[in-house]
Amino acid sequence: MNGDPIIFGLTIAEFEDYSLKILLSALILYMLFIIGNLARQSKAGRYGTIWLFVALGLGFVGFVAKSFIQKFMGIE
């Protein structure tokens, strides 16, 4: 431990890593709910809903892909 501050039994770096992954994932799920709600309220139809999720949800793919790439390359 070397005198590192501990939060909930974790070092600060571990706590930040876990909270980033958990809270950002929760934010992504909430934003997907918002996109679905927007599609339903605007009566976008099937193809409109698909395009809403593709266009607005494309940024999430980068966040998820980054995690997989880091694990695959052993960077983490």
N, CA, C and O atoms as a CHARMM CRD file, in Angstrom:
* protein
*
  304
    1    1 MET  N      0.81400  -1.18900   0.00000 PROA 1      0.00000
    2    1 MET  CA     0.00000   0.00000   0.00000 PROA 1      0.00000
    3    1 MET  C      0.86500   1.26300   0.00000 PROA 1      0.00000
    4    1 MET  O      0.48400   2.26000  -0.61300 PROA 1      0.00000
    5    2 ASN  N      1.97100   1.24600   0.64400 PROA 2      0.00000
    6    2 ASN  CA     2.92900   2.35500   0.62100 PROA 2      0.00000
    7    2 ASN  C      2.31400   3.70400   0.98700 PROA 2      0.00000
    8    2 ASN  O      2.70700   4.72900   0.43000 PROA 2      0.00000
    9    3 GLY  N      1.36700   3.71800   1.90400 PROA 3      0.00000
   10    3 GLY  CA     0.78200   4.97200   2.33800 PROA 3      0.00000
   11    3 GLY  C     -0.21100   5.57500   1.36100 PROA 3      0.00000
   12    3 GLY  O     -0.60600   6.72900   1.53100 PROA 3      0.00000
   13    4 ASP  N     -0.63300   4.82300   0.32800 PROA 4      0.00000
   14    4 ASP  CA    -1.62200   5.34200  -0.61900 PROA 4      0.00000
   15    4 ASP  C     -2.97700   5.45800   0.07700 PROA 4      0.00000
   16    4 ASP  O     -3.36000   4.57000   0.84000 PROA 4      0.00000
   17    5 PRO  N     -3.69900   6.54000  -0.17900 PROA 5      0.00000
   18    5 PRO  CA    -5.03800   6.67300   0.39600 PROA 5      0.00000
   19    5 PRO  C     -5.94400   5.56700  -0.12200 PROA 5      0.00000
   20    5 PRO  O     -5.84700   5.16600  -1.28200 PROA 5      0.00000
   21    6 ILE  N     -6.81400   5.08300   0.73100 PROA 6      0.00000
   22    6 ILE  CA    -7.69600   3.97700   0.36600 PROA 6      0.00000
   23    6 ILE  C     -9.14700   4.44000   0.46600 PROA 6      0.00000
   24    6 ILE  O     -9.55200   5.03900   1.46200 PROA 6      0.00000
   25    7 ILE  N     -9.92300   4.15600  -0.57600 PROA 7      0.00000
   26    7 ILE  CA   -11.34700   4.46200  -0.60900 PROA 7      0.00000
   27    7 ILE  C    -12.08300   3.15200  -0.83300 PROA 7      0.00000
   28    7 ILE  O    -11.89600   2.50200  -1.86100 PROA 7      0.00000
   29    8 PHE  N    -12.91700   2.75900   0.12200 PROA 8      0.00000
   30    8 PHE  CA   -13.68300   1.51500   0.03700 PROA 8      0.00000
   31    8 PHE  C    -12.77700   0.30700  -0.21400 PROA 8      0.00000
   32    8 PHE  O    -13.16300  -0.61500  -0.93300 PROA 8      0.00000
   33    9 GLY  N    -11.60300   0.30500   0.35800 PROA 9      0.00000
   34    9 GLY  CA   -10.67900  -0.80800   0.20700 PROA 9      0.00000
   35    9 GLY  C     -9.90300  -0.80100  -1.10100 PROA 9      0.00000
   36    9 GLY  O     -9.20600  -1.77000  -1.40400 PROA 9      0.00000
   37   10 LEU  N    -10.00600   0.25700  -1.87600 PROA 10     0.00000
   38   10 LEU  CA    -9.31500   0.37200  -3.15900 PROA 10     0.00000
   39   10 LEU  C     -8.39500   1.58500  -3.12200 PROA 10     0.00000
   40   10 LEU  O     -8.64100   2.54900  -2.39700 PROA 10     0.00000
   41   11 THR  N     -7.34500   1.51800  -3.90800 PROA 11     0.00000
   42   11 THR  CA    -6.52500   2.72300  -4.06300 PROA 11     0.00000
   43   11 THR  C     -7.29900   3.72300  -4.91900 PROA 11     0.00000
   44   11 THR  O     -8.30700   3.37600  -5.53500 PROA 11     0.00000
   45   12 ILE  N     -6.83300   4.93000  -4.95000 PROA 12     0.00000
   46   12 ILE  CA    -7.54000   5.96700  -5.70700 PROA 12     0.00000
   47   12 ILE  C     -7.59200   5.61900  -7.19400 PROA 12     0.00000
   48   12 ILE  O     -8.61600   5.83700  -7.84100 PROA 12     0.00000
   49   13 ALA  N     -6.51600   5.08900  -7.73600 PROA 13     0.00000
   50   13 ALA  CA    -6.49400   4.73200  -9.16200 PROA 13     0.00000
   51   13 ALA  C     -7.49800   3.61900  -9.47100 PROA 13     0.00000
   52   13 ALA  O     -8.19900   3.67400 -10.48200 PROA 13     0.00000
   53   14 GLU  N     -7.56400   2.61200  -8.60000 PROA 14     0.00000
   54   14 GLU  CA    -8.53100   1.53000  -8.81300 PROA 14     0.00000
   55   14 GLU  C     -9.96200   2.04900  -8.68600 PROA 14     0.00000
   56   14 GLU  O    -10.83100   1.69000  -9.48000 PROA 14     0.00000
   57   15 PHE  N    -10.20100   2.89000  -7.68800 PROA 15     0.00000
   58   15 PHE  CA   -11.52900   3.46300  -7.49100 PROA 15     0.00000
   59   15 PHE  C    -11.95700   4.28700  -8.69800 PROA 15     0.00000
   60   15 PHE  O    -13.10100   4.18700  -9.14300 PROA 15     0.00000
   61   16 GLU  N    -11.05000   5.10000  -9.23000 PROA 16     0.00000
   62   16 GLU  CA   -11.36900   5.90700 -10.40800 PROA 16     0.00000
   63   16 GLU  C    -11.65500   5.03100 -11.61900 PROA 16     0.00000
   64   16 GLU  O    -12.55800   5.32900 -12.40100 PROA 16     0.00000
   65   17 ASP  N    -10.89900   3.96300 -11.77900 PROA 17     0.00000
   66   17 ASP  CA   -11.09500   3.06400 -12.91800 PROA 17     0.00000
   67   17 ASP  C    -12.46600   2.39500 -12.85100 PROA 17     0.00000
   68   17 ASP  O    -13.19800   2.37100 -13.84000 PROA 17     0.00000
   69   18 TYR  N    -12.81100   1.85300 -11.68000 PROA 18     0.00000
   70   18 TYR  CA   -14.10700   1.18900 -11.52600 PROA 18     0.00000
   71   18 TYR  C    -15.26800   2.17600 -11.66100 PROA 18     0.00000
   72   18 TYR  O    -16.26100   1.87900 -12.32500 PROA 18     0.00000
   73   19 SER  N    -15.14400   3.33900 -11.03700 PROA 19     0.00000
   74   19 SER  CA   -16.24800   4.28700 -11.09900 PROA 19     0.00000
   75   19 SER  C    -16.42500   4.83500 -12.51700 PROA 19     0.00000
   76   19 SER  O    -17.55400   5.09700 -12.93100 PROA 19     0.00000
   77   20 LEU  N    -15.33400   5.01300 -13.27000 PROA 20     0.00000
   78   20 LEU  CA   -15.46600   5.45900 -14.65400 PROA 20     0.00000
   79   20 LEU  C    -16.23200   4.43300 -15.47700 PROA 20     0.00000
   80   20 LEU  O    -17.15000   4.78100 -16.21900 PROA 20     0.00000
   81   21 LYS  N    -15.85300   3.17300 -15.34200 PROA 21     0.00000
   82   21 LYS  CA   -16.52100   2.13400 -16.13200 PROA 21     0.00000
   83   21 LYS  C    -17.98200   1.97200 -15.73800 PROA 21     0.00000
   84   21 LYS  O    -18.84300   1.84900 -16.60900 PROA 21     0.00000
   85   22 ILE  N    -18.27100   1.97200 -14.45400 PROA 22     0.00000
   86   22 ILE  CA   -19.64400   1.74700 -13.99700 PROA 22     0.00000
   87   22 ILE  C    -20.53200   2.94500 -14.31400 PROA 22     0.00000
   88   22 ILE  O    -21.61900   2.78300 -14.86800 PROA 22     0.00000
   89   23 LEU  N    -20.08200   4.12900 -13.97000 PROA 23     0.00000
   90   23 LEU  CA   -20.93500   5.30400 -14.15600 PROA 23     0.00000
   91   23 LEU  C    -21.08200   5.69300 -15.61800 PROA 23     0.00000
   92   23 LEU  O    -22.15000   6.14900 -16.02800 PROA 23     0.00000
   93   24 LEU  N    -20.03800   5.52300 -16.40700 PROA 24     0.00000
   94   24 LEU  CA   -20.16400   5.82600 -17.82900 PROA 24     0.00000
   95   24 LEU  C    -21.06200   4.80300 -18.53200 PROA 24     0.00000
   96   24 LEU  O    -21.80400   5.14800 -19.45200 PROA 24     0.00000
   97   25 SER  N    -20.98900   3.55700 -18.09700 PROA 25     0.00000
   98   25 SER  CA   -21.90100   2.54500 -18.65200 PROA 25     0.00000
   99   25 SER  C    -23.34100   2.87100 -18.29200 PROA 25     0.00000
  100   25 SER  O    -24.23300   2.72700 -19.12700 PROA 25     0.00000
  101   26 ALA  N    -23.58200   3.30800 -17.05900 PROA 26     0.00000
  102   26 ALA  CA   -24.93300   3.70400 -16.65800 PROA 26     0.00000
  103   26 ALA  C    -25.40600   4.90300 -17.48000 PROA 26     0.00000
  104   26 ALA  O    -26.57200   4.96200 -17.87000 PROA 26     0.00000
  105   27 LEU  N    -24.52300   5.84800 -17.74200 PROA 27     0.00000
  106   27 LEU  CA   -24.88000   7.00900 -18.55800 PROA 27     0.00000
  107   27 LEU  C    -25.22700   6.59000 -19.98600 PROA 27     0.00000
  108   27 LEU  O    -26.16200   7.12500 -20.58200 PROA 27     0.00000
  109   28 ILE  N    -24.48400   5.64500 -20.52700 PROA 28     0.00000
  110   28 ILE  CA   -24.76700   5.15100 -21.87400 PROA 28     0.00000
  111   28 ILE  C    -26.13500   4.47700 -21.92100 PROA 28     0.00000
  112   28 ILE  O    -26.90200   4.69600 -22.85900 PROA 28     0.00000
  113   29 LEU  N    -26.44200   3.66300 -20.92200 PROA 29     0.00000
  114   29 LEU  CA   -27.75500   3.01600 -20.87700 PROA 29     0.00000
  115   29 LEU  C    -28.87500   4.04500 -20.77200 PROA 29     0.00000
  116   29 LEU  O    -29.91600   3.90000 -21.41300 PROA 29     0.00000
  117   30 TYR  N    -28.66500   5.07800 -19.97200 PROA 30     0.00000
  118   30 TYR  CA   -29.66300   6.12900 -19.84300 PROA 30     0.00000
  119   30 TYR  C    -29.84400   6.87500 -21.17100 PROA 30     0.00000
  120   30 TYR  O    -30.96600   7.21100 -21.55100 PROA 30     0.00000
  121   31 MET  N    -28.75100   7.12900 -21.86300 PROA 31     0.00000
  122   31 MET  CA   -28.84300   7.82600 -23.14700 PROA 31     0.00000
  123   31 MET  C    -29.53100   6.95000 -24.19700 PROA 31     0.00000
  124   31 MET  O    -30.24900   7.47000 -25.05100 PROA 31     0.00000
  125   32 LEU  N    -29.32700   5.64300 -24.14700 PROA 32     0.00000
  126   32 LEU  CA   -30.05900   4.75000 -25.04600 PROA 32     0.00000
  127   32 LEU  C    -31.55000   4.79100 -24.75400 PROA 32     0.00000
  128   32 LEU  O    -32.36900   4.75600 -25.67200 PROA 32     0.00000
  129   33 PHE  N    -31.90300   4.86500 -23.47400 PROA 33     0.00000
  130   33 PHE  CA   -33.31100   5.01500 -23.10300 PROA 33     0.00000
  131   33 PHE  C    -33.88000   6.31700 -23.66700 PROA 33     0.00000
  132   33 PHE  O    -35.00400   6.34000 -24.16700 PROA 33     0.00000
  133   34 ILE  N    -33.10900   7.39400 -23.58700 PROA 34     0.00000
  134   34 ILE  CA   -33.55700   8.68100 -24.10800 PROA 34     0.00000
  135   34 ILE  C    -33.75800   8.61200 -25.62200 PROA 34     0.00000
  136   34 ILE  O    -34.73700   9.15200 -26.13800 PROA 34     0.00000
  137   35 ILE  N    -32.84800   7.95700 -26.33700 PROA 35     0.00000
  138   35 ILE  CA   -32.98400   7.81900 -27.79100 PROA 35     0.00000
  139   35 ILE  C    -34.23700   7.02300 -28.12800 PROA 35     0.00000
  140   35 ILE  O    -34.98200   7.39400 -29.03500 PROA 35     0.00000
  141   36 GLY  N    -34.47400   5.92700 -27.40300 PROA 36     0.00000
  142   36 GLY  CA   -35.68100   5.12900 -27.62500 PROA 36     0.00000
  143   36 GLY  C    -36.94200   5.91300 -27.33300 PROA 36     0.00000
  144   36 GLY  O    -37.92800   5.80600 -28.06300 PROA 36     0.00000
  145   37 ASN  N    -36.91600   6.70000 -26.27000 PROA 37     0.00000
  146   37 ASN  CA   -38.06900   7.52300 -25.92600 PROA 37     0.00000
  147   37 ASN  C    -38.31000   8.59500 -26.98800 PROA 37     0.00000
  148   37 ASN  O    -39.45500   8.88100 -27.33800 PROA 37     0.00000
  149   38 LEU  N    -37.24100   9.18000 -27.49200 PROA 38     0.00000
  150   38 LEU  CA   -37.34900  10.17200 -28.55900 PROA 38     0.00000
  151   38 LEU  C    -37.95300   9.55300 -29.81400 PROA 38     0.00000
  152   38 LEU  O    -38.79900  10.16800 -30.46400 PROA 38     0.00000
  153   39 ALA  N    -37.53000   8.35600 -30.15400 PROA 39     0.00000
  154   39 ALA  CA   -38.06600   7.68400 -31.33900 PROA 39     0.00000
  155   39 ALA  C    -39.54500   7.36200 -31.16000 PROA 39     0.00000
  156   39 ALA  O    -40.32900   7.48000 -32.10200 PROA 39     0.00000
  157   40 ARG  N    -39.92300   6.95800 -29.95500 PROA 40     0.00000
  158   40 ARG  CA   -41.31800   6.61000 -29.71300 PROA 40     0.00000
  159   40 ARG  C    -42.21000   7.85300 -29.74200 PROA 40     0.00000
  160   40 ARG  O    -43.28700   7.83200 -30.33800 PROA 40     0.00000
  161   41 GLN  N    -41.76300   8.93100 -29.10100 PROA 41     0.00000
  162   41 GLN  CA   -42.58300  10.13700 -29.05000 PROA 41     0.00000
  163   41 GLN  C    -42.68200  10.84300 -30.40700 PROA 41     0.00000
  164   41 GLN  O    -43.68400  11.49800 -30.69300 PROA 41     0.00000
  165   42 SER  N    -41.65700  10.71300 -31.23200 PROA 42     0.00000
  166   42 SER  CA   -41.70100  11.35900 -32.54600 PROA 42     0.00000
  167   42 SER  C    -42.34200  10.46600 -33.59600 PROA 42     0.00000
  168   42 SER  O    -42.46500  10.85800 -34.75600 PROA 42     0.00000
  169   43 LYS  N    -42.75300   9.25900 -33.19300 PROA 43     0.00000
  170   43 LYS  CA   -43.38200   8.29300 -34.10700 PROA 43     0.00000
  171   43 LYS  C    -42.50600   8.08100 -35.33600 PROA 43     0.00000
  172   43 LYS  O    -42.96000   8.19400 -36.47400 PROA 43     0.00000
  173   44 ALA  N    -41.23400   7.77000 -35.07200 PROA 44     0.00000
  174   44 ALA  CA   -40.23500   7.66700 -36.13300 PROA 44     0.00000
  175   44 ALA  C    -40.43100   6.43100 -37.00900 PROA 44     0.00000
  176   44 ALA  O    -39.93900   6.41300 -38.13800 PROA 44     0.00000
  177   45 GLY  N    -41.10500   5.43400 -36.55100 PROA 45     0.00000
  178   45 GLY  CA   -41.25300   4.20900 -37.33200 PROA 45     0.00000
  179   45 GLY  C    -40.03400   3.32000 -37.15400 PROA 45     0.00000
  180   45 GLY  O    -39.10200   3.65400 -36.42300 PROA 45     0.00000
  181   46 ARG  N    -40.05900   2.19000 -37.83300 PROA 46     0.00000
  182   46 ARG  CA   -38.98500   1.20700 -37.67100 PROA 46     0.00000
  183   46 ARG  C    -37.64900   1.73200 -38.19200 PROA 46     0.00000
  184   46 ARG  O    -36.64500   1.68900 -37.48100 PROA 46     0.00000
  185   47 TYR  N    -37.63400   2.22200 -39.41500 PROA 47     0.00000
  186   47 TYR  CA   -36.37100   2.67000 -40.01100 PROA 47     0.00000
  187   47 TYR  C    -35.87300   3.96500 -39.36800 PROA 47     0.00000
  188   47 TYR  O    -34.66700   4.15900 -39.21600 PROA 47     0.00000
  189   48 GLY  N    -36.77800   4.83000 -39.00000 PROA 48     0.00000
  190   48 GLY  CA   -36.38100   6.05000 -38.31500 PROA 48     0.00000
  191   48 GLY  C    -35.75200   5.74800 -36.96000 PROA 48     0.00000
  192   48 GLY  O    -34.78100   6.38900 -36.55900 PROA 48     0.00000
  193   49 THR  N    -36.31500   4.76900 -36.26100 PROA 49     0.00000
  194   49 THR  CA   -35.76400   4.37100 -34.97200 PROA 49     0.00000
  195   49 THR  C    -34.37800   3.76700 -35.14000 PROA 49     0.00000
  196   49 THR  O    -33.46800   4.04700 -34.35900 PROA 49     0.00000
  197   50 ILE  N    -34.22600   2.93600 -36.16800 PROA 50     0.00000
  198   50 ILE  CA   -32.91000   2.33400 -36.42300 PROA 50     0.00000
  199   50 ILE  C    -31.88600   3.42100 -36.70100 PROA 50     0.00000
  200   50 ILE  O    -30.77600   3.38000 -36.17100 PROA 50     0.00000
  201   51 TRP  N    -32.25200   4.39500 -37.52900 PROA 51     0.00000
  202   51 TRP  CA   -31.30200   5.45400 -37.86200 PROA 51     0.00000
  203   51 TRP  C    -31.00700   6.36500 -36.67800 PROA 51     0.00000
  204   51 TRP  O    -29.89400   6.87400 -36.54700 PROA 51     0.00000
  205   52 LEU  N    -31.99100   6.56900 -35.82100 PROA 52     0.00000
  206   52 LEU  CA   -31.72900   7.34300 -34.60700 PROA 52     0.00000
  207   52 LEU  C    -30.69500   6.63500 -33.73000 PROA 52     0.00000
  208   52 LEU  O    -29.75500   7.26000 -33.23900 PROA 52     0.00000
  209   53 PHE  N    -30.87400   5.33700 -33.54000 PROA 53     0.00000
  210   53 PHE  CA   -29.93000   4.58900 -32.71600 PROA 53     0.00000
  211   53 PHE  C    -28.54800   4.52100 -33.36500 PROA 53     0.00000
  212   53 PHE  O    -27.53200   4.59300 -32.67400 PROA 53     0.00000
  213   54 VAL  N    -28.50900   4.38300 -34.69100 PROA 54     0.00000
  214   54 VAL  CA   -27.21700   4.33600 -35.37600 PROA 54     0.00000
  215   54 VAL  C    -26.50900   5.68100 -35.28600 PROA 54     0.00000
  216   54 VAL  O    -25.33200   5.74600 -34.92900 PROA 54     0.00000
  217   55 ALA  N    -27.21900   6.74700 -35.60500 PROA 55     0.00000
  218   55 ALA  CA   -26.59300   8.07200 -35.65000 PROA 55     0.00000
  219   55 ALA  C    -26.22600   8.58800 -34.26000 PROA 55     0.00000
  220   55 ALA  O    -25.11700   9.07900 -34.05000 PROA 55     0.00000
  221   56 LEU  N    -27.14900   8.47800 -33.32200 PROA 56     0.00000
  222   56 LEU  CA   -26.90400   9.03500 -32.00100 PROA 56     0.00000
  223   56 LEU  C    -26.10800   8.08000 -31.10700 PROA 56     0.00000
  224   56 LEU  O    -25.44200   8.51500 -30.16700 PROA 56     0.00000
  225   57 GLY  N    -26.17800   6.80000 -31.39500 PROA 57     0.00000
  226   57 GLY  CA   -25.48300   5.83000 -30.56200 PROA 57     0.00000
  227   57 GLY  C    -24.12000   5.43500 -31.07400 PROA 57     0.00000
  228   57 GLY  O    -23.46100   4.58600 -30.47300 PROA 57     0.00000
  229   58 LEU  N    -23.67400   6.03100 -32.17800 PROA 58     0.00000
  230   58 LEU  CA   -22.39400   5.64700 -32.75600 PROA 58     0.00000
  231   58 LEU  C    -21.21900   5.99800 -31.84300 PROA 58     0.00000
  232   58 LEU  O    -20.19800   5.31000 -31.86400 PROA 58     0.00000
  233   59 GLY  N    -21.34600   7.03600 -31.06000 PROA 59     0.00000
  234   59 GLY  CA   -20.27500   7.41200 -30.14800 PROA 59     0.00000
  235   59 GLY  C    -20.02700   6.38300 -29.06100 PROA 59     0.00000
  236   59 GLY  O    -18.91100   6.27200 -28.55300 PROA 59     0.00000
  237   60 PHE  N    -21.04700   5.63600 -28.70100 PROA 60     0.00000
  238   60 PHE  CA   -20.89300   4.60400 -27.67500 PROA 60     0.00000
  239   60 PHE  C    -19.98600   3.48600 -28.15400 PROA 60     0.00000
  240   60 PHE  O    -19.27000   2.87500 -27.36200 PROA 60     0.00000
  241   61 VAL  N    -20.01900   3.22200 -29.44400 PROA 61     0.00000
  242   61 VAL  CA   -19.22000   2.13300 -30.00500 PROA 61     0.00000
  243   61 VAL  C    -17.73800   2.38900 -29.77200 PROA 61     0.00000
  244   61 VAL  O    -16.98300   1.46300 -29.48100 PROA 61     0.00000
  245   62 GLY  N    -17.32500   3.63600 -29.89900 PROA 62     0.00000
  246   62 GLY  CA   -15.92500   3.98000 -29.67000 PROA 62     0.00000
  247   62 GLY  C    -15.49700   3.71000 -28.24300 PROA 62     0.00000
  248   62 GLY  O    -14.39600   3.20900 -28.01200 PROA 62     0.00000
  249   63 PHE  N    -16.34600   4.03200 -27.28600 PROA 63     0.00000
  250   63 PHE  CA   -16.01700   3.79200 -25.88200 PROA 63     0.00000
  251   63 PHE  C    -15.89700   2.29900 -25.59500 PROA 63     0.00000
  252   63 PHE  O    -14.96500   1.86500 -24.91800 PROA 63     0.00000
  253   64 VAL  N    -16.83300   1.52200 -26.10700 PROA 64     0.00000
  254   64 VAL  CA   -16.80900   0.07600 -25.87100 PROA 64     0.00000
  255   64 VAL  C    -15.64500  -0.56300 -26.62400 PROA 64     0.00000
  256   64 VAL  O    -14.97300  -1.44400 -26.08900 PROA 64     0.00000
  257   65 ALA  N    -15.40100  -0.12900 -27.86000 PROA 65     0.00000
  258   65 ALA  CA   -14.30900  -0.69400 -28.65400 PROA 65     0.00000
  259   65 ALA  C    -12.96300  -0.40900 -28.01300 PROA 65     0.00000
  260   65 ALA  O    -12.05800  -1.24200 -28.07900 PROA 65     0.00000
  261   66 LYS  N    -12.81700   0.74800 -27.39600 PROA 66     0.00000
  262   66 LYS  CA   -11.55900   1.09700 -26.73300 PROA 66     0.00000
  263   66 LYS  C    -11.23000   0.08900 -25.63800 PROA 66     0.00000
  264   66 LYS  O    -10.07500  -0.31300 -25.49800 PROA 66     0.00000
  265   67 SER  N    -12.21400  -0.31600 -24.87100 PROA 67     0.00000
  266   67 SER  CA   -11.99000  -1.30000 -23.80800 PROA 67     0.00000
  267   67 SER  C    -11.54600  -2.64200 -24.38100 PROA 67     0.00000
  268   67 SER  O    -10.62100  -3.26800 -23.86500 PROA 67     0.00000
  269   68 PHE  N    -12.21000  -3.07800 -25.44800 PROA 68     0.00000
  270   68 PHE  CA   -11.83700  -4.36400 -26.05700 PROA 68     0.00000
  271   68 PHE  C    -10.44200  -4.30500 -26.67500 PROA 68     0.00000
  272   68 PHE  O     -9.67500  -5.26100 -26.56200 PROA 68     0.00000
  273   69 ILE  N    -10.11600  -3.21300 -27.31500 PROA 69     0.00000
  274   69 ILE  CA    -8.79300  -3.07000 -27.93700 PROA 69     0.00000
  275   69 ILE  C     -7.70400  -3.07500 -26.87800 PROA 69     0.00000
  276   69 ILE  O     -6.65100  -3.68300 -27.07000 PROA 69     0.00000
  277   70 GLN  N     -7.95300  -2.39300 -25.74900 PROA 70     0.00000
  278   70 GLN  CA    -6.97100  -2.38100 -24.67200 PROA 70     0.00000
  279   70 GLN  C     -6.75100  -3.77500 -24.10900 PROA 70     0.00000
  280   70 GLN  O     -5.61000  -4.16200 -23.85500 PROA 70     0.00000
  281   71 LYS  N     -7.82000  -4.53600 -23.91000 PROA 71     0.00000
  282   71 LYS  CA    -7.67900  -5.90100 -23.38400 PROA 71     0.00000
  283   71 LYS  C     -6.98200  -6.79700 -24.39600 PROA 71     0.00000
  284   71 LYS  O     -6.13900  -7.61500 -24.02700 PROA 71     0.00000
  285   72 PHE  N     -7.33000  -6.64700 -25.67600 PROA 72     0.00000
  286   72 PHE  CA    -6.74100  -7.48100 -26.72700 PROA 72     0.00000
  287   72 PHE  C     -5.25400  -7.23400 -26.87300 PROA 72     0.00000
  288   72 PHE  O     -4.48900  -8.17800 -27.07100 PROA 72     0.00000
  289   73 MET  N     -4.83100  -5.98000 -26.77900 PROA 73     0.00000
  290   73 MET  CA    -3.43400  -5.63600 -26.94000 PROA 73     0.00000
  291   73 MET  C     -2.64100  -5.71300 -25.63400 PROA 73     0.00000
  292   73 MET  O     -1.41700  -5.59100 -25.64100 PROA 73     0.00000
  293   74 GLY  N     -3.34200  -5.91500 -24.51300 PROA 74     0.00000
  294   74 GLY  CA    -2.66700  -6.02200 -23.23800 PROA 74     0.00000
  295   74 GLY  C     -2.16200  -4.68800 -22.70600 PROA 74     0.00000
  296   74 GLY  O     -1.21200  -4.65400 -21.92500 PROA 74     0.00000
  297   75 ILE  N     -2.77800  -3.60700 -23.11300 PROA 75     0.00000
  298   75 ILE  CA    -2.35400  -2.26700 -22.70400 PROA 75     0.00000
  299   75 ILE  C     -2.79500  -1.95900 -21.29200 PROA 75     0.00000
  300   75 ILE  O     -2.08400  -1.27100 -20.55900 PROA 75     0.00000
  301   76 GLU  N     -3.92500  -2.44200 -20.90600 PROA 76     0.00000
  302   76 GLU  CA    -4.52100  -2.10800 -19.62300 PROA 76     0.00000
  303   76 GLU  C     -3.66300  -2.54500 -18.53000 PROA 76     0.00000
  304   76 GLU  O     -4.00200  -2.34900 -17.36300 PROA 76     0.00000
